[in-house]
Amino acid sequence: MRNVLILSIALALAMSGLTIVVLLGGILGAELAPIPILTTLPAASMIVGLALFTLPAAFLMKAIGRRIGFVASALMAGLAALLAGYAIGQGSFVLLCVATFFIGAQGAFVQQYRFGAIESVAPSQAGRAVSFVLLGGIAAGFIGPEIAVRGSVLVPETAYVGSFYALAALYLLAAVALLFYKEQRSTSGETTEAGRPLREVAAQPSYRMAVVFAAVSFGVMTLVMTATPVYLSGALGYSLGTTSNIIKSHIAAMYIPSLFTGFLIDRFGLNRVMMGGALTLLASTFVGVGAASLLAYYAALILLGLGWNFLFVGATVLLTRTYTPEERFRAQALNDFVVFGAQAIASLSAGAVLQLVSWDAVNLIGFALLVFTLGFLVWGQRLIRAVVPA
């Protein structure tokens, strides 16, 4: 469990960067973007970086090992955070987007933390290991927004420059923590291919279901979450503090269930937990449509976080039962490429849908995707039970 604890600590520090960009990206975009439709581009650039680096991250760690990959990526993100601070000081929208792109690239390595945790425990403990690592997200949900708000005044001349300089220090701490990660099995120096071809692994219905469920959970969550700070602070005029508190509540709801999601899977079965996640996400979009009070926005974002946790953790557990140890890097890389590619599309779309249509349209798109997902879940119940017995 040592690795699991280290990865949870590192996730708390590294994920803070993603929460800072989500909270400040749209606000800074509104100030620096040449046209309003590009307001969410700094946050979207981060997600694009995450998506494009999913394949390189997996294959790089296959070549050099997870430990070196984790440490090097945290240091890279620290440099990117410094670049973001410099870009804000210079008023450069393009440079800010470049910086958030590489912060997102480190996120591709962070997403591999859950697989590093799974490899460190017995197969029967996979759900609990993923849940424990994701607990770090609870801390990130508070650390990130606090750094964003309190760091905004560290450099009096320009707001938010200090937020990103403080973030660079967090990435350095994450790199130090990851130095103590112990490599499992043989993840480095593998020169021979073993196991089934990737096409055969990906052809399994259970693999496809795992990928779809994870992609929808991240896609819907990102679509709404990316639009929220821009809509609340821009269209509705809420303060940064109020917007920050809503984002904190959302991120806490994403990760607090990790205290018990693994136990729920053991007790009630994977099917029921993922079904509960999809239904909770559906409820979130229902509440979000026509929301007219601060309480309604809190409720919608909290439900969004809860639903994401149940559906995403469940999909991750299902995925791990579809490949052998020899196939894991290929299978994980393809999964993350699709999942975070969907997240990138959602993030890029959020600003355009919000600016050109409406807040309600953002939620209705999520509603439609979740109706499809629920139908797919009902159809695939027997297949899921065959892979992960209740």
C-alpha positions as CSV (number, residue, x, y, z in Angstrom):
1,M,0.0,0.0,0.0
2,R,3.0,2.3,0.1
3,N,2.8,3.1,-3.6
4,V,-0.9,3.8,-3.3
5,L,-0.3,6.3,-0.5
6,I,2.5,8.0,-2.4
7,L,0.3,8.2,-5.5
8,S,-2.6,9.7,-3.5
9,I,-0.3,12.4,-2.1
10,A,1.2,13.2,-5.6
11,L,-2.3,13.3,-7.1
12,A,-3.4,15.8,-4.4
13,L,-0.5,18.1,-5.4
14,A,-0.6,17.6,-9.2
15,M,-4.4,17.7,-9.6
16,S,-4.3,21.1,-8.0
17,G,-2.9,22.4,-11.2
18,L,-5.8,21.2,-13.2
19,T,-8.3,22.7,-10.7
20,I,-6.5,26.1,-10.9
21,V,-6.7,26.1,-14.7
22,V,-10.4,25.1,-14.6
23,L,-11.2,27.9,-12.2
24,L,-9.0,30.6,-13.7
25,G,-8.8,29.6,-17.3
26,G,-12.1,31.0,-18.4
27,I,-11.7,34.1,-16.2
28,L,-8.3,34.8,-17.8
29,G,-9.6,33.9,-21.2
30,A,-12.3,36.5,-20.8
31,E,-9.7,39.1,-20.1
32,L,-7.1,38.1,-22.7
33,A,-8.9,36.3,-25.6
34,P,-9.1,38.3,-28.8
35,I,-12.8,37.2,-29.3
36,P,-15.4,35.9,-26.8
37,I,-15.7,32.5,-28.3
38,L,-12.1,31.7,-27.3
39,T,-12.8,32.4,-23.6
40,T,-12.5,28.8,-22.5
41,L,-9.5,28.1,-24.7
42,P,-6.9,28.1,-21.9
43,A,-8.8,25.4,-20.0
44,A,-9.6,23.6,-23.3
45,S,-5.9,23.7,-24.2
46,M,-5.1,21.9,-21.0
47,I,-7.5,19.1,-21.9
48,V,-6.1,18.9,-25.4
49,G,-2.6,18.5,-24.0
50,L,-3.9,15.8,-21.7
51,A,-5.5,13.9,-24.5
52,L,-2.6,14.2,-27.0
53,F,-0.1,13.0,-24.3
54,T,-2.1,9.9,-23.3
55,L,-0.4,7.6,-25.8
56,P,3.2,9.1,-25.4
57,A,2.8,8.9,-21.6
58,A,1.9,5.2,-21.6
59,F,4.6,4.2,-24.0
60,L,7.2,6.4,-22.4
61,M,6.6,4.7,-19.1
62,K,6.8,1.3,-20.8
63,A,10.3,2.2,-22.0
64,I,11.7,4.0,-18.9
65,G,9.4,2.9,-16.1
66,R,6.6,4.6,-14.2
67,R,8.8,6.3,-11.5
68,I,11.0,8.2,-13.9
69,G,8.0,9.1,-16.0
70,F,6.0,10.4,-13.1
71,V,8.8,12.5,-11.7
72,A,9.9,14.0,-15.0
73,S,6.3,15.0,-15.9
74,A,5.8,16.8,-12.6
75,L,9.0,18.8,-13.2
76,M,7.8,19.6,-16.7
77,A,4.5,20.9,-15.3
78,G,6.3,23.1,-12.8
79,L,8.1,24.8,-15.7
80,A,4.8,25.2,-17.5
81,A,3.3,26.8,-14.4
82,L,6.1,29.3,-14.4
83,L,5.5,30.0,-18.1
84,A,1.8,30.6,-17.4
85,G,2.6,33.2,-14.7
86,Y,4.9,34.9,-17.1
87,A,2.3,34.8,-19.9
88,I,-0.3,36.5,-17.6
89,G,2.2,39.2,-16.6
90,Q,2.9,39.9,-20.3
91,G,-0.8,39.7,-21.3
92,S,-0.1,37.0,-23.8
93,F,-3.1,34.8,-24.5
94,V,-1.2,32.5,-26.9
95,L,1.6,31.9,-24.4
96,L,-0.9,31.2,-21.7
97,C,-2.6,28.5,-23.9
98,V,0.8,27.0,-24.6
99,A,1.5,26.8,-20.8
100,T,-1.8,25.2,-20.0
101,F,-1.3,22.7,-22.8
102,F,1.8,21.4,-21.0
103,I,0.1,21.5,-17.6
104,G,-2.5,19.3,-19.3
105,A,0.2,17.0,-20.7
106,Q,1.3,16.3,-17.2
107,G,-2.3,15.3,-16.5
108,A,-1.8,12.4,-18.9
109,F,0.8,11.0,-16.5
110,V,-1.4,11.7,-13.5
111,Q,-4.1,9.6,-15.1
112,Q,-1.7,6.7,-15.0
113,Y,-1.5,6.9,-11.2
114,R,-4.5,4.8,-10.9
115,F,-2.9,2.0,-13.0
116,G,0.3,2.3,-11.0
117,A,-1.9,1.7,-7.9
118,I,-3.7,-1.3,-9.4
119,E,-0.3,-2.9,-10.2
120,S,0.7,-2.5,-6.6
121,V,-2.1,-4.5,-5.1
122,A,-3.9,-7.9,-5.6
123,P,-6.5,-7.9,-8.4
124,S,-9.3,-8.2,-5.8
125,Q,-8.2,-4.9,-4.3
126,A,-8.2,-3.0,-7.6
127,G,-11.4,-1.0,-6.8
128,R,-10.2,0.1,-3.4
129,A,-6.7,1.0,-4.7
130,V,-8.2,3.3,-7.4
131,S,-10.6,4.8,-4.8
132,F,-7.7,5.5,-2.4
133,V,-5.6,7.2,-5.0
134,L,-8.5,9.3,-6.1
135,L,-8.8,10.5,-2.5
136,G,-6.0,12.8,-3.2
137,G,-8.5,14.7,-5.4
138,I,-10.3,15.8,-2.2
139,A,-7.2,17.7,-1.1
140,A,-6.7,19.0,-4.7
141,G,-10.3,20.3,-4.6
142,F,-9.4,22.6,-1.8
143,I,-5.7,23.3,-2.4
144,G,-6.1,24.4,-6.0
145,P,-8.9,27.0,-5.5
146,E,-7.2,28.3,-2.4
147,I,-3.9,28.7,-4.3
148,A,-5.8,30.4,-7.1
149,V,-7.5,32.9,-4.8
150,R,-4.7,33.6,-2.2
151,G,-2.0,33.5,-4.8
152,S,-3.7,36.1,-7.0
153,V,-2.4,38.9,-4.7
154,L,1.2,37.6,-4.4
155,V,2.3,39.7,-7.4
156,P,0.3,42.9,-6.8
157,E,1.0,44.3,-10.3
158,T,-1.0,41.6,-12.1
159,A,-3.7,39.3,-10.6
160,Y,-3.2,35.5,-10.8
161,V,0.6,35.6,-11.7
162,G,1.3,34.5,-8.2
163,S,-1.2,31.8,-8.4
164,F,0.8,30.0,-11.1
165,Y,4.1,30.7,-9.4
166,A,2.7,29.0,-6.3
167,L,1.5,26.1,-8.4
168,A,5.1,25.6,-9.7
169,A,6.1,24.9,-6.1
170,L,3.3,22.3,-5.7
171,Y,4.6,20.4,-8.8
172,L,8.1,20.4,-7.3
173,L,6.7,18.8,-4.1
174,A,4.8,16.2,-6.2
175,A,8.1,15.3,-8.0
176,V,9.8,14.8,-4.6
177,A,7.0,12.6,-3.3
178,L,7.1,10.5,-6.5
179,L,10.8,9.8,-6.0
180,F,9.7,7.3,-3.3
181,Y,7.4,5.3,-5.7
182,K,8.6,1.7,-6.0
183,E,8.5,0.2,-9.5
184,Q,6.2,-2.8,-9.8
185,R,6.8,-5.9,-12.0
186,S,8.8,-4.9,-15.0
187,T,7.5,-1.7,-16.5
188,S,10.8,-0.6,-18.0
189,G,13.1,-2.0,-20.5
190,E,10.4,-4.3,-22.1
191,T,11.6,-5.0,-25.6
192,T,9.4,-7.8,-26.7
193,E,5.7,-7.7,-27.4
194,A,3.5,-10.3,-25.7
195,G,-0.2,-10.9,-25.3
196,R,-2.9,-10.4,-27.9
197,P,-2.8,-7.6,-30.6
198,L,-4.4,-4.4,-29.5
199,R,-7.1,-4.8,-32.1
200,E,-8.2,-8.1,-30.5
201,V,-8.2,-6.6,-27.0
202,A,-10.2,-3.6,-28.1
203,A,-12.7,-5.9,-29.9
204,Q,-14.0,-7.2,-26.6
205,P,-17.5,-5.9,-25.8
206,S,-16.4,-5.4,-22.2
207,Y,-13.4,-3.3,-23.2
208,R,-15.5,-1.1,-25.4
209,M,-18.1,-0.6,-22.7
210,A,-15.4,0.4,-20.2
211,V,-14.0,2.9,-22.6
212,V,-17.4,4.3,-23.5
213,F,-18.5,4.7,-19.9
214,A,-15.3,6.4,-18.9
215,A,-15.5,8.7,-21.9
216,V,-19.0,9.7,-21.2
217,S,-18.3,10.3,-17.5
218,F,-15.4,12.6,-18.3
219,G,-17.0,14.2,-21.3
220,V,-20.2,15.3,-19.6
221,M,-18.4,16.3,-16.4
222,T,-15.9,18.4,-18.3
223,L,-18.5,20.0,-20.6
224,V,-20.5,21.4,-17.6
225,M,-17.5,22.1,-15.3
226,T,-15.6,24.1,-18.0
227,A,-18.6,26.2,-18.7
228,T,-19.5,26.8,-15.0
229,P,-16.9,29.4,-14.0
230,V,-17.4,31.4,-17.2
231,Y,-21.2,31.4,-16.8
232,L,-21.2,32.2,-13.1
233,S,-18.6,34.9,-13.1
234,G,-19.3,36.3,-16.6
235,A,-23.0,36.0,-17.4
236,L,-24.3,36.0,-13.8
237,G,-21.7,38.2,-12.1
238,Y,-20.9,36.0,-9.2
239,S,-17.6,36.8,-7.4
240,L,-14.4,34.7,-7.8
241,G,-14.9,33.6,-4.2
242,T,-18.4,32.3,-4.8
243,T,-17.4,30.6,-8.1
244,S,-14.4,29.1,-6.3
245,N,-16.7,27.7,-3.6
246,I,-18.9,26.0,-6.1
247,I,-15.9,24.5,-7.9
248,K,-14.5,23.3,-4.6
249,S,-17.8,21.6,-3.8
250,H,-17.9,19.9,-7.2
251,I,-14.3,18.6,-6.9
252,A,-14.9,17.4,-3.3
253,A,-18.0,15.6,-4.6
254,M,-15.8,14.0,-7.3
255,Y,-13.4,12.5,-4.8
256,I,-15.0,12.1,-1.4
257,P,-17.0,9.1,-2.6
258,S,-13.6,7.4,-3.2
259,L,-13.6,6.7,0.6
260,F,-16.3,4.1,-0.1
261,T,-16.7,3.5,-3.9
262,G,-14.4,0.4,-3.8
263,F,-16.5,-1.0,-0.9
264,L,-19.7,-0.3,-2.7
265,I,-18.5,-2.2,-5.8
266,D,-17.6,-5.1,-3.5
267,R,-20.9,-5.0,-1.8
268,F,-23.4,-4.2,-4.5
269,G,-21.6,-5.1,-7.7
270,L,-20.1,-3.1,-10.6
271,N,-23.3,-2.9,-12.5
272,R,-25.3,-1.2,-9.8
273,V,-22.5,1.3,-8.9
274,M,-22.1,2.4,-12.6
275,M,-25.9,2.6,-13.0
276,G,-26.1,4.8,-9.9
277,G,-23.3,7.0,-11.4
278,A,-25.1,7.4,-14.7
279,L,-28.4,8.2,-13.0
280,T,-26.7,10.8,-10.7
281,L,-25.1,12.5,-13.7
282,L,-28.5,12.5,-15.4
283,A,-30.0,14.2,-12.3
284,S,-27.2,16.8,-12.4
285,T,-28.0,17.9,-15.9
286,F,-31.8,17.9,-15.1
287,V,-31.1,20.3,-12.1
288,G,-28.7,22.4,-14.2
289,V,-31.3,23.1,-16.9
290,G,-33.2,26.2,-15.9
291,A,-31.2,26.6,-12.6
292,A,-32.2,30.0,-11.2
293,S,-30.5,30.1,-7.8
294,L,-27.1,29.7,-6.2
295,L,-28.4,26.6,-4.4
296,A,-29.3,25.0,-7.7
297,Y,-25.8,25.5,-9.1
298,Y,-24.3,24.0,-6.0
299,A,-26.7,21.0,-6.3
300,A,-26.0,20.5,-10.0
301,L,-22.2,20.6,-9.6
302,I,-22.2,18.3,-6.5
303,L,-24.4,15.8,-8.3
304,L,-22.1,16.1,-11.3
305,G,-19.1,15.2,-9.2
306,L,-20.8,12.2,-7.4
307,G,-22.0,10.7,-10.7
308,W,-18.6,11.1,-12.3
309,N,-16.9,9.2,-9.4
310,F,-19.2,6.2,-9.5
311,L,-19.2,5.8,-13.3
312,F,-15.5,6.5,-13.8
313,V,-14.2,4.3,-11.0
314,G,-16.5,1.5,-12.1
315,A,-15.3,1.8,-15.7
316,T,-11.7,1.7,-14.6
317,V,-12.3,-1.5,-12.6
318,L,-14.1,-3.0,-15.6
319,L,-11.2,-2.0,-17.9
320,T,-8.6,-3.8,-15.8
321,R,-10.4,-7.1,-16.2
322,T,-10.1,-7.0,-20.0
323,Y,-6.4,-7.4,-20.5
324,T,-3.4,-9.4,-19.3
325,P,-0.3,-7.8,-17.6
326,E,1.6,-8.0,-20.9
327,E,-1.1,-6.1,-22.7
328,R,-1.7,-3.4,-20.1
329,F,0.3,-0.5,-21.6
330,R,-1.4,-0.8,-25.0
331,A,-4.8,-1.3,-23.6
332,Q,-4.5,1.5,-21.1
333,A,-3.0,3.9,-23.7
334,L,-5.9,3.4,-26.1
335,N,-8.5,3.8,-23.3
336,D,-7.0,7.0,-22.1
337,F,-6.6,8.4,-25.6
338,V,-10.3,7.9,-26.3
339,V,-11.4,9.0,-22.9
340,F,-9.4,12.2,-22.8
341,G,-9.9,12.9,-26.4
342,A,-13.6,13.0,-25.6
343,Q,-12.8,15.3,-22.7
344,A,-10.8,17.6,-25.0
345,I,-13.8,17.8,-27.4
346,A,-16.1,18.6,-24.5
347,S,-13.8,21.3,-23.1
348,L,-13.3,22.9,-26.6
349,S,-17.1,22.8,-27.1
350,A,-18.1,24.2,-23.8
351,G,-17.2,27.8,-24.6
352,A,-18.8,27.7,-28.0
353,V,-22.0,26.2,-26.8
354,L,-22.2,28.6,-23.9
355,Q,-21.5,31.7,-26.0
356,L,-23.5,30.8,-29.1
357,V,-26.4,28.9,-27.5
358,S,-26.9,28.9,-23.8
359,W,-26.2,27.3,-20.4
360,D,-29.2,25.1,-20.7
361,A,-27.9,23.7,-24.0
362,V,-24.7,22.7,-22.3
363,N,-26.7,20.6,-19.8
364,L,-29.1,19.2,-22.5
365,I,-26.1,17.8,-24.5
366,G,-25.0,16.0,-21.4
367,F,-28.5,14.7,-20.8
368,A,-28.7,13.2,-24.3
369,L,-25.3,11.5,-23.8
370,L,-26.4,10.0,-20.5
371,V,-29.6,8.6,-21.8
372,F,-27.5,6.7,-24.4
373,T,-25.1,5.5,-21.7
374,L,-28.0,4.2,-19.5
375,G,-29.3,2.2,-22.4
376,F,-25.8,0.8,-23.1
377,L,-25.5,-0.1,-19.4
378,V,-28.8,-2.0,-19.4
379,W,-27.9,-3.8,-22.6
380,G,-24.5,-4.9,-21.3
381,Q,-25.3,-6.0,-17.7
382,R,-24.7,-9.7,-18.4
383,L,-21.4,-9.1,-20.1
384,I,-20.2,-7.0,-17.2
385,R,-21.2,-9.7,-14.7
386,A,-19.3,-12.2,-16.7
387,V,-16.1,-10.1,-16.4
388,V,-16.6,-8.8,-12.9
389,P,-18.9,-11.1,-11.0
390,A,-21.2,-9.3,-8.4
